[in-house]
Amino acid sequence: MSKTRGESTRDTGLKDKPRRWSKEEWRNAVAEAPPFSVALGQKLRTVRERKGWTTEDIATSAQGYGLGWHRTTVGQIELGKRALSAIELLMLPFLYGEPLVKLLPSEVTHLTDTTAANISYLVAFAITGEVWDQPGSGPLHRPGRFHFKGQEERVGRFVQALLDKPNPWPLEAVAAHIATPDEAEMKAAKRLDTTPHYVAYAARMTWGHGLTEERDTRLNRRPDTPADRRALQAARGHVTRELINELNPVIRRLEEQRTPTLSKEI
């Protein structure tokens, strides 16, 4: 069976394809996951003891590479009480004689108070930008990958809000005709006893643009466009009434498709 680049031992240093997690297994693993610094410290201690080295040996090696470590520094790191800088993390292979991927914890850990990760996936994602997954799926959010605290609750609230909010547009509305109602369309809605959204939609369906633009276009076409301010205002009102009369039958046809939950207050 061929592997994707995310599965390559050469790219990630990981030999085996990670297990598949159920939602319950992943939820339990996240709940019991230790902080990353604790898991990393335990892994480093295991490697050090397997090689028969002391904390003094590691500290001396670190000092040779320009790190200001002492025996107590190594002890604090192994207890998870001292976090490593990015430079220190990258230099671990020099100190422990192992590839970095073999020094990282293999279990699920908390990177922060709100984010947990399966380190196998974190390494694959960080190094190659790919993970073991099927094309078109969501690699970051499936069980066994990453956990972002509160994400499910936030998404759930957002979806519920969308479901609770009535759709202000006609059924099967065309996206090209959807636009935020302008002031003229809001005023026209009161005259037509409908919603501003229906006026805005009907205007764009009829003329290809909003009520205000159509009013100004027709007003400018008139050979007798008044220059006086009050007369111009009266002319605008006259043109607007003509446009409202044109929109009225269009809106009534649209209202036949009105959803039961739609009200004029939307």
N, C-alpha and C positions, 0 to 999 in steps of 0.2 A: 504494500500500500504506500502510495506517495505521501509525502508530508508537505505541509505549507511551510513558508519560510519561518513562521512563528514557531514551528515545531522543531526547527533545526537545532541540533546539539551545537553546531558551529556558531550559530547566532546567539543563543541564549545560555548555553552551557547546561541545559536541562535534557535529560535523557528520555524521560517517559512522559507520555501524554497525561495531563492531570485527570483525576477522577471526575465523574459527573456528580453534581450535588443536587439534592432535592431542596426545595425551599425550606423545609423544616430543618434539614441537616445544616444548611447554610446559616439559618437563623440561630441555631444552637451554637454553632462554631463561632459566630460573631459575638454572641453573648459571653462565651468563655475565653475569648481571645485575649492574650496578654498584650501589654504595650510593646511596640517594636523594640524599644531600647532594652527591655527585659528579655525578650526572645533572642535578640542579637547577642546580648551578653552571655546568655546560657550557651548559645551555639559556639561562641568564641572560647569559652571556658572548656567546653567539650573537646574542641579541636586542640587546644593547648595541652590539656591533660593527656590526650591520646598520643601526642608527640613527646610527652615527657618533659615539657618545658615548664619553667616557673614564671610567675608574674614578673620577677626581676629580669628574666631572659627577654620577655616581650618588651619591657620598658627600656632595656639597654639597646635592643634592636631599633626601637622607635626613636631613641635619641640619636642613633647613628644616621637616621634619615631626616633629622632636623625637627622632630616632634618633641615637645617638652614634657614627655611622659615620665612618670615614676612608678614604682611598684604599686603605690596606693592608687594611682590613676587607673592602672589596669584593673585593679580590684573593684573600683567604682564602676568602670565600664561593664565588667562581668556581672555586677549586681543590678545593672540597669539604672544606676543612679547618676550616670554621666552620659549625656548624649554625645555622639560623634559629629564633627563637622563634615561637610562634603569632602574636603581634602583628606581627612583622617579615614573616612569610609573607603575612599579610592585607594588609599595606601595600605589597607589591611592585608592584601595579598603579599606585600613585601615583608610584613611582620609575621604572618602565620604560614607562609609558604603554600598557600592554596588559592585557586581562582576565587574571585569575589562571590560568584554564585554559590560556591560550596561553603562560604562563610556566612551567608545570609540564612536566617531562620526559614525553615521549609513550611511552617504552619501558618495559619491565619493569624494576623496580628493587627492591632490598632495603630495606625500611623498617627492619628490625632484623636481627640475626643469624639469627633464626628465622622471619621473615615477609617474603615478597616479594609484590609486587602489580603487576598491569597497571594503570598509572596511569589509563587511560581508564575502567576499571571502578571504580577507587577513587574517582575524582571523581563518577561517576554514583551510586555507592552512598552516598558521604558527603553529597552534596547532596540527592538525592531519596529515598534509601533503596531505590531500585530499580535494576536492571541489565537489560541486554539479555538476555533469557532466556525460556524457554518456561514457561508456568504449571505450578506443581507441581514444578519441578526444583530442584536445589540450587545456587543461583548462586554461593555463596562457594567451593565446592570443585571446580567443573568446570575443566578445563584452560583457561588463558587468563584466569583471574580472580585468585585469590589462592593463595598457597602457604604452608603452615605446616610448617616443618621437623619431620620425625619423625612427622607425622600419619598417613601411610600405614602406618608401622611400628607405631604404637600401636594403630591400628584393627585391623590384621592380627593382632596379638598378642591383642587382646581377643576378636575373633571366634574365633580358634583355641582360646582358653581355653573359650569357650562350647561349642564343638564337642567338645572333649576331656572336658568335665565331664558325667557321666551325668545324665540327668533323674531327680530323686528322686520325681517324682509319677507317678501312673498315666497311661497313654496317654489322650489326649483329655480331660485333667483340666479341670474347670470352675473358672474363676478364683474364683468365690464361695466355693469350698470349700478354697482354698489358703491356708494360714497357717503361721507358724513354730510348730513343735511346742513345747508347754509341758513342764514337768518331769514332770507326771503321764503325759503321752503318751509321753515318752521311757522312763519306767519300764515302761509298759504294753507298749511295743514289745519289750522283752526277754522278757516273759512270752508274748507272741504270736509270738515268733521272726520279727519283721518289722522294718520301719524306722519311726522316729518320724514320718516324713512320711506314711506310709500310715495310721498311727493317727490323726494330725491330720486328714487328708483324710476318712477314714471317719467320724470323729466329727462333722465339720461337714456331711457329706452325710446323716448319720442324724438328728442333732438340731438342726443349724443353728448349732452353736457347739462349743467345745472340750470335752474330757473333764473338765477341772477344773470348768468352769461347770456342766456337766450333773450332776456328782457333788454339788456344793454345792446345786444346785436340788432334787435328789431328797432330800438329807439334810434340808433345811429343811422339806420337805413332811411329813416323818414326825412323827406326833403325840408320839412318845416320844423325840425327839432328846435324847440324854444331855447333861448339863451338865458332868459330870466329864471332865477332860481325857483321861484314858486311855480312858475309855469312848467318848468322841467320836472318838478316833483309831481305835478298833476299828470303830466304825460306818462311818467313812469307808472303811476297808479293805474292809468287807463290800459297801458300795455300789459301790466301784471294781471289785470282782470281778464283780459283776452286770453292770456296764457293759462290762467287757472281754469277757464272754461274749456280749453283744449285738453287739459290734463284730467278733468273730471271723469269722462267716460273711461279713460285708460285706468284710472285709479279704481273705479268701481269694478272693472273686470278683474283687476288684481286682488281686490278684496274678496272676491268669490273664492280665492285660494287662501284667504287669511286663516292662520292657525287658531284654534279655539282659545289659546292662552294669550294671544296678542291683545293688548289694550292701548288706548290712545296715550296713556301716561308713560309708555316706554320711551 
